[in-house]
Amino acid sequence: MTIAWRQLQQAVRALDYEGTPRERLVAACYKLVRVRTRDMPAEVARDFEWLMGGLARYPLRHPHDEIKHRIAAFSDEQVQHATRLVWRMHDAVAVYQPRTSLHAMRQTQGLHNATAYS
């Protein structure tokens, strides 16, 4: 689950980047390309499959373009749902990390959009 944790930390940071929600989601999903469903806890494996399952797995020829194309097909509601899923997956994996304080991590990383998940 270590790779999932590292990549999900980067993904939630990407959700706090400048840009539209859709652009931020593309950046977040790009961070998850190397994660496999089996790297995720069972409680969020289906969510991960829904979000990333339509993409060919790493190595992709043009991962950013493939992700951008997939997310472009999402409705605004699906973009919001997918953004909440990234946070949900992050929080689910955080539970398995030693000495992880989600609240402290969000404060120290300055994740301004963290409340969007709530």
DSSP file (Angstrom, degrees, kcal/mol; ACC not computed):
  #  RESIDUE AA STRUCTURE BP1 BP2  ACC     N-H-->O    O-->H-N    N-H-->O    O-->H-N    TCO  KAPPA ALPHA  PHI   PSI    X-CA   Y-CA   Z-CA
    1    1 A M     >        0   0    0      0, 0.0     4,-2.4     0, 0.0     5,-0.2   0.000 360.0 360.0 360.0  -4.4    0.0    0.0    0.0
    2    2 A T  H  >  +     0   0    0      1,-0.2     4,-2.5     2,-0.2     5,-0.2   0.915 360.0  48.3 -62.7 -44.3    3.1    2.2    0.1
    3    3 A I  H  > S+     0   0    0      1,-0.2     4,-2.6     2,-0.2     5,-0.2   0.913 111.4  50.9 -63.7 -40.1    2.9    3.1   -3.5
    4    4 A A  H  > S+     0   0    0     35,-0.2     4,-2.7     1,-0.2     5,-0.2   0.916 110.3  50.1 -61.9 -42.3   -0.8    3.9   -3.2
    5    5 A W  H  X S+     0   0    0     -4,-2.4     4,-2.1     2,-0.2    -2,-0.2   0.941 112.4  45.8 -62.3 -48.1   -0.1    6.2   -0.2
    6    6 A R  H  X S+     0   0    0     -4,-2.5     4,-1.7     1,-0.2    -2,-0.2   0.932 116.7  44.5 -61.0 -45.9    2.7    8.1   -2.0
    7    7 A Q  H  X S+     0   0    0     -4,-2.6     4,-2.3     1,-0.2    -1,-0.2   0.871 111.8  52.0 -70.5 -36.1    0.7    8.6   -5.2
    8    8 A L  H  X S+     0   0    0     -4,-2.7     4,-2.5    -5,-0.2     5,-0.2   0.855 105.8  55.3 -69.2 -33.2   -2.5    9.5   -3.3
    9    9 A Q  H  X S+     0   0    0     -4,-2.1     4,-1.6    -5,-0.2    -1,-0.2   0.927 111.3  44.7 -61.8 -42.6   -0.6   12.2   -1.4
   10   10 A Q  H  X S+     0   0    0     -4,-1.7     4,-2.1     1,-0.2    -2,-0.2   0.878 110.8  55.3 -67.3 -36.9    0.5   13.6   -4.7
   11   11 A A  H  X S+     0   0    0     -4,-2.3     4,-1.4     2,-0.2    -2,-0.2   0.915 107.3  47.6 -64.2 -43.6   -3.0   13.3   -6.1
   12   12 A V  H  < S+     0   0    0     -4,-2.5     4,-0.4     1,-0.2    -1,-0.2   0.851 110.2  53.4 -69.4 -31.1   -4.6   15.3   -3.2
   13   13 A R  H >< S+     0   0    0     -4,-1.6     3,-1.4    -5,-0.2    -1,-0.2   0.907 105.8  54.2 -64.0 -39.6   -1.9   18.0   -3.7
   14   14 A A  H >< S+     0   0    0     -4,-2.1     3,-1.6     1,-0.3    -2,-0.2   0.827  98.8  62.1 -63.7 -30.9   -2.9   18.1   -7.3
   15   15 A L  T 3< S+     0   0    0     -4,-1.4    -1,-0.3     1,-0.3    -2,-0.2   0.677 102.1  53.2 -67.5 -14.6   -6.5   18.7   -6.4
   16   16 A D  T <  S+     0   0    0     -3,-1.4    -1,-0.3    -4,-0.4    -2,-0.2   0.378  87.5 111.5 -99.9   2.0   -5.2   21.9   -4.7
   17   17 A Y  S <  S-     0   0    0     -3,-1.6     7,-0.1    -4,-0.2     2,-0.1  -0.130  79.5 -88.2 -66.8 169.8   -3.5   23.2   -7.9
   18   18 A E  S    S+     0   0    0      5,-0.1     2,-0.2     6,-0.0    -1,-0.1  -0.401  84.8  62.2 -69.7 156.6   -4.6   26.2   -9.8
   19   19 A G  S    S-     0   0    0     -2,-0.1     0, 0.0    -3,-0.1     0, 0.0  -0.563  89.4 -40.6 119.2 179.3   -7.1   25.6  -12.5
   20   20 A T     >  -     0   0    0     -2,-0.2     4,-2.5     1,-0.1     5,-0.2  -0.312  58.8-105.7 -74.7 162.4  -10.6   24.3  -13.0
   21   21 A P  H  > S+     0   0    0      0, 0.0     4,-2.2     0, 0.0     5,-0.2   0.883 123.3  52.8 -55.7 -37.4  -11.9   21.3  -11.1
   22   22 A R  H  > S+     0   0    0      2,-0.2     4,-2.2     1,-0.2     5,-0.1   0.921 109.3  47.6 -65.1 -44.1  -11.6   19.3  -14.2
   23   23 A E  H  > S+     0   0    0      1,-0.2     4,-2.1     2,-0.2    -1,-0.2   0.895 112.3  49.6 -64.6 -39.9   -8.0   20.3  -14.8
   24   24 A R  H  X S+     0   0    0     -4,-2.5     4,-2.4     2,-0.2    -1,-0.2   0.889 109.5  51.8 -66.5 -37.9   -7.1   19.5  -11.2
   25   25 A L  H  X S+     0   0    0     -4,-2.2     4,-3.0    -5,-0.2     5,-0.2   0.903 107.6  52.3 -65.4 -40.0   -8.8   16.1  -11.4
   26   26 A V  H  X S+     0   0    0     -4,-2.2     4,-2.2     1,-0.2    -2,-0.2   0.937 110.9  47.8 -58.8 -46.1   -6.7   15.3  -14.6
   27   27 A A  H  X S+     0   0    0     -4,-2.1     4,-1.1     1,-0.2    -2,-0.2   0.895 112.8  49.0 -62.4 -40.1   -3.6   16.2  -12.6
   28   28 A A  H >X S+     0   0    0     -4,-2.4     4,-0.6     1,-0.2     3,-0.5   0.932 111.5  47.9 -65.8 -45.8   -4.7   14.1   -9.7
   29   29 A C  H >< S+     0   0    0     -4,-3.0     3,-1.3     1,-0.2     4,-0.3   0.862 104.2  61.1 -64.6 -34.9   -5.5   11.1  -11.9
   30   30 A Y  H >< S+     0   0    0     -4,-2.2     3,-1.0     1,-0.3    -1,-0.2   0.865 100.7  55.2 -58.2 -35.4   -2.2   11.4  -13.6
   31   31 A K  H << S+     0   0    0     -4,-1.1     3,-0.3    -3,-0.5    -1,-0.3   0.697 105.6  53.9 -69.6 -18.5   -0.5   10.8  -10.2
   32   32 A L  T X< S+     0   0    0     -3,-1.3     3,-1.3    -4,-0.6    -1,-0.2   0.373  74.3 102.6 -98.7   4.2   -2.5    7.6   -9.9
   33   33 A V  T <  S+     0   0    0     -3,-1.0    25,-0.8    -4,-0.3    -1,-0.2   0.853  82.8  47.8 -58.3 -37.5   -1.4    5.9  -13.1
   34   34 A R  T 3  S+     0   0    0     -3,-0.3     2,-0.3    -4,-0.2    -1,-0.3   0.564  91.2  98.7 -83.6  -7.6    1.1    3.6  -11.5
   35   35 A V    <   -     0   0    0     -3,-1.3     2,-0.3   -32,-0.1    23,-0.1  -0.596  61.4-152.3 -81.1 140.2   -1.3    2.5   -8.7
   36   36 A R    >   -     0   0    0     -2,-0.3     3,-1.7     1,-0.1     4,-0.4  -0.760  26.8-113.3-107.9 158.3   -3.0   -0.8   -9.2
   37   37 A T  G >  S+     0   0    0     -2,-0.3     3,-1.8     1,-0.3     7,-0.1   0.883 117.5  59.0 -56.5 -39.5   -6.4   -1.9   -7.8
   38   38 A R  G 3  S+     0   0    0      1,-0.3    -1,-0.3     7,-0.0     4,-0.1   0.662  95.7  64.2 -68.1 -14.0   -4.6   -4.5   -5.7
   39   39 A D  G <  S+     0   0    0     -3,-1.7    -1,-0.3     2,-0.1   -35,-0.2   0.593  93.0  80.3 -79.7 -11.1   -2.6   -1.6   -4.1
   40   40 A M  S <  S-     0   0    0     -3,-1.8     5,-0.1    -4,-0.4    49,-0.0  -0.661  91.2-102.5 -98.1 150.3   -5.8   -0.2   -2.6
   41   41 A P    >>  -     0   0    0      0, 0.0     3,-1.9     0, 0.0     4,-0.8  -0.360  37.3-110.6 -64.9 153.0   -7.7   -1.3    0.5
   42   42 A A  H >> S+     0   0    0      1,-0.3     3,-0.6     2,-0.2     4,-0.5   0.820 113.3  65.6 -55.5 -34.5  -10.8   -3.3   -0.3
   43   43 A E  H 34 S+     0   0    0      1,-0.2    -1,-0.3     2,-0.1     4,-0.1   0.677 116.1  26.0 -68.1 -15.8  -13.1   -0.6    0.9
   44   44 A V  H <> S+     0   0    0     -3,-1.9     4,-2.5    -7,-0.1    -1,-0.2   0.323  90.3 100.8-125.9   6.9  -12.1    1.7   -2.0
   45   45 A A  H <X S+     0   0    0     -4,-0.8     4,-2.4    -3,-0.6     5,-0.1   0.895  85.6  49.4 -61.2 -40.6  -10.9   -0.7   -4.7
   46   46 A R  H  X S+     0   0    0     -4,-0.5     4,-2.4     2,-0.2    -1,-0.2   0.885 110.1  51.4 -66.8 -37.7  -14.2   -0.4   -6.6
   47   47 A D  H  > S+     0   0    0      2,-0.2     4,-2.2     1,-0.2    -2,-0.2   0.923 110.7  48.5 -62.8 -43.7  -14.0    3.4   -6.4
   48   48 A F  H  X>S+     0   0    0     -4,-2.5     4,-3.3     1,-0.2     5,-0.5   0.920 110.6  50.8 -62.4 -44.0  -10.4    3.2   -7.8
   49   49 A E  H  X5S+     0   0    0     -4,-2.4     4,-2.3     1,-0.2     5,-0.3   0.901 109.6  50.8 -61.1 -41.2  -11.5    0.9  -10.6
   50   50 A W  H  <5S+     0   0    0     -4,-2.4     4,-0.3     2,-0.2    -1,-0.2   0.924 117.7  38.9 -61.9 -43.4  -14.4    3.2  -11.5
   51   51 A L  H  <5S+     0   0    0     -4,-2.2    -2,-0.2    -5,-0.2    -1,-0.2   0.924 136.1  15.3 -73.8 -45.9  -12.0    6.2  -11.7
   52   52 A M  H ><5S+     0   0    0     -4,-3.3     3,-1.8    -5,-0.2    -3,-0.2   0.528  99.1  93.0-110.0  -8.8   -8.9    4.6  -13.3
   53   53 A G  T 3<<S+     0   0    0     -4,-2.3    -3,-0.1    -5,-0.5    -1,-0.1   0.752  79.3  60.7 -63.5 -26.8  -10.2    1.3  -14.7
   54   54 A G  T 3  S+     0   0    0     -4,-0.3     2,-0.3    -5,-0.3    -1,-0.3   0.571  92.1  85.3 -77.4  -7.0  -11.0    2.6  -18.1
   55   55 A L  S <  S-     0   0    0     -3,-1.8     2,-0.1     1,-0.1     3,-0.1  -0.716  86.4-113.2 -96.4 143.5   -7.4    3.5  -18.7
   56   56 A A        -     0   0    0     -2,-0.3     4,-0.1     1,-0.1    -2,-0.1  -0.460  45.8-107.0 -64.4 146.9   -4.7    1.2  -19.9
   57   57 A R        -     0   0    0      1,-0.1   -23,-0.1    -2,-0.1    -1,-0.1  -0.307  58.0 -37.3 -78.5 163.0   -2.3    0.5  -17.1
   58   58 A Y  S    S+     0   0    0    -25,-0.8    -1,-0.1     1,-0.2     3,-0.0  -0.308 114.7  54.1 -55.2 136.5    1.3    1.9  -16.9
   59   59 A P  S    S+     0   0    0      0, 0.0     2,-0.2     0, 0.0    -1,-0.2   0.310  74.9 174.5 -89.0 127.4    3.2    2.2  -19.1
   60   60 A L        -     0   0    0      1,-0.1     4,-0.1    -4,-0.1    -2,-0.1  -0.626  34.1-133.5 -87.6 152.8    0.8    4.3  -21.2
   61   61 A R  S    S+     0   0    0     -2,-0.2    -1,-0.1     1,-0.2    -3,-0.0   0.939 101.3   5.6 -71.6 -46.2    2.0    5.9  -24.4
   62   62 A H  S  > S+     0   0    0      1,-0.1     4,-2.4    -3,-0.1    -1,-0.2  -0.619  75.1 172.2-136.6  73.3    0.5    9.3  -23.6
   63   63 A P  H  > S+     0   0    0      0, 0.0     4,-2.6     0, 0.0     5,-0.3   0.873  77.0  50.8 -58.3 -42.5   -0.9    9.0  -20.1
   64   64 A H  H  > S+     0   0    0      1,-0.2     4,-2.7     2,-0.2     5,-0.2   0.923 112.9  46.7 -62.9 -42.5   -1.8   12.7  -19.7
   65   65 A D  H  > S+     0   0    0      2,-0.2     4,-2.5    -3,-0.2    -1,-0.2   0.901 112.6  49.3 -65.9 -40.9   -3.7   12.8  -23.0
   66   66 A E  H  X S+     0   0    0     -4,-2.4     4,-2.1     2,-0.2    -2,-0.2   0.911 114.6  44.7 -65.2 -41.8   -5.6    9.5  -22.2
   67   67 A I  H  X S+     0   0    0     -4,-2.6     4,-2.9    -5,-0.2     5,-0.3   0.932 112.8  51.1 -66.9 -45.2   -6.5   10.8  -18.7
   68   68 A K  H  X S+     0   0    0     -4,-2.7     4,-2.1    -5,-0.3    -2,-0.2   0.905 110.8  49.3 -58.8 -42.4   -7.5   14.2  -20.1
   69   69 A H  H  X S+     0   0    0     -4,-2.5     4,-0.9     2,-0.2    -1,-0.2   0.910 112.5  47.5 -64.1 -43.2   -9.7   12.5  -22.8
   70   70 A R  H >< S+     0   0    0     -4,-2.1     3,-0.7     1,-0.2     4,-0.3   0.935 114.5  45.2 -64.1 -46.8  -11.4   10.3  -20.2
   71   71 A I  H >< S+     0   0    0     -4,-2.9     3,-1.5     1,-0.2    -1,-0.2   0.827 104.2  63.8 -68.9 -31.8  -12.1   13.2  -17.7
   72   72 A A  H 3< S+     0   0    0     -4,-2.1    -1,-0.2    -5,-0.3    -2,-0.2   0.810  98.4  56.6 -60.5 -28.7  -13.3   15.4  -20.6
   73   73 A A  T << S+     0   0    0     -4,-0.9    -1,-0.3    -3,-0.7    -2,-0.2   0.613  88.8 100.3 -78.6 -12.3  -16.1   12.9  -21.1
   74   74 A F  S <  S-     0   0    0     -3,-1.5     2,-0.1    -4,-0.3   -52,-0.0  -0.449  73.5-126.2 -73.8 144.3  -17.2   13.3  -17.4
   75   75 A S     >  -     0   0    0     -2,-0.1     4,-2.1     1,-0.1     5,-0.2  -0.362  33.8-101.0 -74.5 168.6  -20.2   15.6  -16.6
   76   76 A D  H  > S+     0   0    0      1,-0.2     4,-2.1     2,-0.2     5,-0.2   0.882 126.5  52.8 -60.1 -36.9  -19.6   18.3  -14.0
   77   77 A E  H  > S+     0   0    0      1,-0.2     4,-2.6     2,-0.2    -1,-0.2   0.889 107.8  50.1 -65.5 -39.1  -21.3   16.0  -11.4
   78   78 A Q  H  > S+     0   0    0      2,-0.2     4,-3.0     1,-0.2    -1,-0.2   0.863 107.9  53.8 -67.7 -35.0  -19.0   13.2  -12.3
   79   79 A V  H  X S+     0   0    0     -4,-2.1     4,-2.2     2,-0.2    -2,-0.2   0.934 111.2  45.6 -62.9 -45.4  -16.0   15.5  -11.9
   80   80 A Q  H  X S+     0   0    0     -4,-2.1     4,-2.3     2,-0.2    -2,-0.2   0.922 114.0  48.9 -62.3 -44.3  -17.2   16.4   -8.4
   81   81 A H  H  X S+     0   0    0     -4,-2.6     4,-2.1     1,-0.2    -2,-0.2   0.930 111.6  48.8 -61.3 -45.9  -17.9   12.7   -7.6
   82   82 A A  H  X S+     0   0    0     -4,-3.0     4,-2.1     1,-0.2    -1,-0.2   0.871 109.2  53.0 -64.1 -37.1  -14.4   11.7   -8.8
   83   83 A T  H  X S+     0   0    0     -4,-2.2     4,-1.8     1,-0.2    -1,-0.2   0.919 109.2  48.6 -63.8 -43.3  -12.8   14.4   -6.8
   84   84 A R  H  X S+     0   0    0     -4,-2.3     4,-2.6     1,-0.2    -2,-0.2   0.873 108.7  55.3 -63.0 -36.1  -14.6   13.2   -3.7
   85   85 A L  H  X S+     0   0    0     -4,-2.1     4,-3.2     2,-0.2     5,-0.2   0.899 103.5  53.6 -64.4 -40.2  -13.4    9.6   -4.5
   86   86 A V  H  X S+     0   0    0     -4,-2.1     4,-2.4     1,-0.2    -1,-0.2   0.938 112.3  44.8 -59.9 -45.2   -9.8   10.7   -4.7
   87   87 A W  H  X S+     0   0    0     -4,-1.8     4,-2.8     2,-0.2    -2,-0.2   0.910 112.8  51.6 -63.6 -41.7  -10.1   12.2   -1.2
   88   88 A R  H  X S+     0   0    0     -4,-2.6     4,-2.3     2,-0.2    -2,-0.2   0.927 111.2  47.0 -62.2 -44.6  -12.0    9.1    0.0
   89   89 A M  H  X S+     0   0    0     -4,-3.2     4,-2.3     2,-0.2     5,-0.2   0.920 112.0  51.2 -62.4 -43.4   -9.3    6.8   -1.3
   90   90 A H  H  X S+     0   0    0     -4,-2.4     4,-2.4    -5,-0.2    -2,-0.2   0.943 111.8  46.2 -57.7 -49.1   -6.6    9.0    0.3
   91   91 A D  H  X S+     0   0    0     -4,-2.8     4,-1.1     1,-0.2    -1,-0.2   0.865 111.2  52.6 -64.4 -36.3   -8.4    8.9    3.6
   92   92 A A  H  < S+     0   0    0     -4,-2.3     4,-0.4    -5,-0.2    -1,-0.2   0.898 113.4  42.7 -67.2 -40.0   -8.9    5.1    3.4
   93   93 A V  H >< S+     0   0    0     -4,-2.3     3,-1.3     1,-0.2     4,-0.3   0.845 105.8  64.1 -74.2 -33.3   -5.2    4.5    2.7
   94   94 A A  H >< S+     0   0    0     -4,-2.4     3,-1.6     1,-0.3     6,-0.2   0.833  91.6  65.2 -59.3 -32.9   -4.2    7.0    5.4
   95   95 A V  T 3< S+     0   0    0     -4,-1.1    -1,-0.3     1,-0.3    -2,-0.2   0.816 100.8  50.6 -59.5 -30.9   -5.7    4.8    8.1
   96   96 A Y  T <  S+     0   0    0     -3,-1.3    -1,-0.3    -4,-0.4    -2,-0.2   0.449  90.8  97.7 -88.5  -1.4   -3.2    2.1    7.3
   97   97 A Q  S X  S-     0   0    0     -3,-1.6     3,-1.0    -4,-0.3     2,-0.1  -0.711  80.3-112.1 -92.3 138.2   -0.2    4.4    7.6
   98   98 A P  T 3  S-     0   0    0      0, 0.0     3,-0.1     0, 0.0    -2,-0.1  -0.430  92.1  -4.1 -68.7 139.4    1.8    4.6   10.9
   99   99 A R  T 3  S+     0   0    0      1,-0.2     2,-0.6    -2,-0.1    -2,-0.0   0.795  89.5 157.1  52.5  36.3    1.6    7.8   12.9
  100  100 A T    <   -     0   0    0     -3,-1.0     2,-0.7    -6,-0.2    -1,-0.2  -0.819  25.6-171.4 -96.0 124.1   -0.5    9.5   10.2
  101  101 A S     >  -     0   0    0     -2,-0.6     4,-2.9     1,-0.2     5,-0.2  -0.930   5.7-165.3-111.1 105.4   -2.6   12.4   11.3
  102  102 A L  H  > S+     0   0    0     -2,-0.7     4,-2.5     1,-0.2     5,-0.2   0.902  89.8  50.1 -57.6 -43.6   -4.8   13.3    8.4
  103  103 A H  H  > S+     0   0    0      1,-0.2     4,-2.0     2,-0.2    -1,-0.2   0.930 112.9  45.9 -62.2 -45.5   -5.7   16.7   10.0
  104  104 A A  H  > S+     0   0    0      1,-0.2     4,-2.8     2,-0.2     5,-0.2   0.891 111.8  52.3 -64.8 -39.3   -2.1   17.5   10.6
  105  105 A M  H  X S+     0   0    0     -4,-2.9     4,-2.2     1,-0.2    -1,-0.2   0.926 109.4  48.9 -63.5 -43.9   -1.1   16.5    7.1
  106  106 A R  H  X>S+     0   0    0     -4,-2.5     5,-1.9    -5,-0.2     4,-0.6   0.877 113.7  47.4 -64.0 -36.7   -3.7   18.7    5.6
  107  107 A Q  H ><5S+     0   0    0     -4,-2.0     3,-0.6    -5,-0.2    -2,-0.2   0.933 113.8  45.2 -69.9 -45.5   -2.6   21.6    7.7
  108  108 A T  H 3<5S+     0   0    0     -4,-2.8    -2,-0.2     1,-0.2    -1,-0.2   0.808 115.3  47.4 -71.2 -28.3    1.1   21.2    7.0
  109  109 A Q  H 3<5S-     0   0    0     -4,-2.2    -1,-0.2    -5,-0.2    -2,-0.2   0.537 105.6-129.5 -88.5  -6.6    0.6   20.7    3.3
  110  110 A G  T <<5 -     0   0    0     -3,-0.6     2,-1.3    -4,-0.6    -3,-0.2   0.896  35.1-179.7  64.4  41.0   -1.7   23.7    3.0
  111  111 A L    > < +     0   0    0     -5,-1.9     3,-1.1     1,-0.2    -1,-0.2  -0.620   5.4 178.7 -81.1  96.5   -4.5   21.8    1.2
  112  112 A H  G >  S+     0   0    0     -2,-1.3     3,-0.7     1,-0.3    -1,-0.2   0.802  75.6  53.5 -71.2 -31.5   -7.0   24.5    0.8
  113  113 A N  G >  S+     0   0    0      1,-0.2     3,-1.7  -101,-0.1     4,-0.4   0.300  74.9 106.2 -88.4  11.0   -9.6   22.4   -1.1
  114  114 A A  G X> S+     0   0    0     -3,-1.1     3,-1.1     1,-0.3     4,-0.6   0.815  73.4  60.5 -59.6 -30.4   -9.6   19.7    1.6
  115  115 A T  G <4 S+     0   0    0     -3,-0.7     3,-0.3     1,-0.2    -1,-0.3   0.697  86.3  75.6 -72.6 -16.6  -13.0   20.9    2.8
  116  116 A A  G <4 S+     0   0    0     -3,-1.7    -1,-0.2     1,-0.2    -2,-0.2   0.780  93.4  53.8 -63.7 -25.1  -14.4   20.1   -0.7
  117  117 A Y  T <4        0   0    0     -3,-1.1    -1,-0.2    -4,-0.4    -2,-0.2   0.838 360.0 360.0 -76.7 -34.0  -14.4   16.5    0.3
  118  118 A S     <        0   0    0     -4,-0.6    -1,-0.2    -3,-0.3    -2,-0.1   0.486 360.0 360.0 -58.6 360.0  -16.4   16.9    3.5
